[in-house]
Amino acid sequence: MIGKLTGQPEAVEMFRAWGYPVWFVYVTGVLEFSGAVLSLIPRTRFFGAGLLALVMLGAIGSHVVNADFGGMFPLAIVFLVVAGGVALA
């Protein structure tokens, strides 16, 4: 998340390699940060976890479409499961 918010070269290069514009790195970082903050507040926990789950579905989809099953792919699946669990709790 921090790497996307600050435009770390690794994050920018990954998005660029997948064909996304550079600004999408920042949008993704803001969505991840917003979801994390909303998940910490009891009244908005469901919405925050739902937002994070949607972002993780997008991440998993990007990995699958680009046949990139190493690196962050397994972690995205774990985050999706955790976010789904938090949303349902």
C-alpha positions as a printed Julia matrix, in Angstrom:
89×3 Matrix{Float64}:
   0.0     0.0     0.0
   2.68    2.54    0.97
   4.66    1.71   -2.15
   1.65    2.55   -4.29
   0.84    5.74   -2.4
   4.42    7.0    -2.74
   4.91    5.81   -6.32
   7.73    3.37   -5.57
   9.49    2.35   -8.81
   8.7    -1.35   -8.25
   4.96   -0.67   -8.0
   4.98    1.69  -10.98
   6.92   -0.81  -13.11
   4.56   -3.66  -12.21
   1.5    -1.63  -13.2
   3.23   -0.39  -16.34
   4.16   -3.96  -17.35
   0.51   -4.95  -17.01
  -0.58   -2.06  -19.23
  -2.07    0.2   -16.58
  -1.42    3.96  -16.59
   0.85    5.31  -13.87
  -1.97    7.23  -12.18
  -3.71    3.92  -11.48
  -0.92    3.04   -9.04
  -1.94    5.99   -6.87
  -5.66    5.24   -7.19
  -5.03    1.68   -6.03
  -2.93    2.92   -3.11
  -5.65    5.35   -2.03
  -8.3     2.61   -2.24
  -6.15    0.25   -0.17
  -5.42    2.93    2.42
  -9.08    3.97    2.6
 -10.17    0.36    3.03
  -7.63   -0.16    5.8
  -8.76    2.96    7.68
 -12.45    2.11    7.26
 -11.75   -1.41    8.54
 -10.42    0.01   11.8
 -13.65    1.85   12.6
 -16.38   -0.48   13.91
 -19.25    1.31   12.14
 -17.49    1.23    8.75
 -15.64   -2.08    9.12
 -17.95   -3.9     6.68
 -17.46   -1.25    3.97
 -13.7    -1.09    4.49
 -13.32   -4.86    4.3
 -15.6    -4.95    1.27
 -13.51   -2.29   -0.44
 -10.32   -4.22    0.3
 -11.91   -7.42   -0.99
 -12.81   -5.67   -4.27
  -9.28   -4.32   -4.64
  -7.88   -7.81   -4.01
 -10.23   -9.29   -6.62
  -8.82   -6.76   -9.07
  -5.28   -7.65   -8.07
  -5.94  -11.37   -8.47
  -7.55  -10.71  -11.84
  -4.52   -8.7   -12.98
  -2.19  -11.5   -11.91
  -4.26  -14.15  -13.69
  -4.64  -12.17  -16.94
  -0.9   -11.51  -17.01
   0.03  -15.08  -15.94
   2.0   -13.68  -13.0
   1.46  -16.33  -10.33
   4.56  -15.6    -8.25
   5.39  -12.66   -6.08
   2.3   -11.0    -4.65
  -0.31  -13.37   -6.15
  -0.53  -15.76   -3.17
  -0.58  -12.82   -0.77
  -3.49  -11.23   -2.67
  -5.48  -14.44   -2.18
  -4.73  -14.44    1.55
  -5.75  -10.77    1.83
  -8.98  -11.5    -0.06
  -9.87  -14.31    2.35
  -9.04  -12.17    5.39
 -11.0    -9.18    4.05
 -13.96  -11.42    3.28
 -13.82  -12.84    6.79
 -13.73   -9.4     8.34
 -16.64   -8.24    6.17
 -18.74  -11.22    7.21
 -17.86  -11.01   10.92
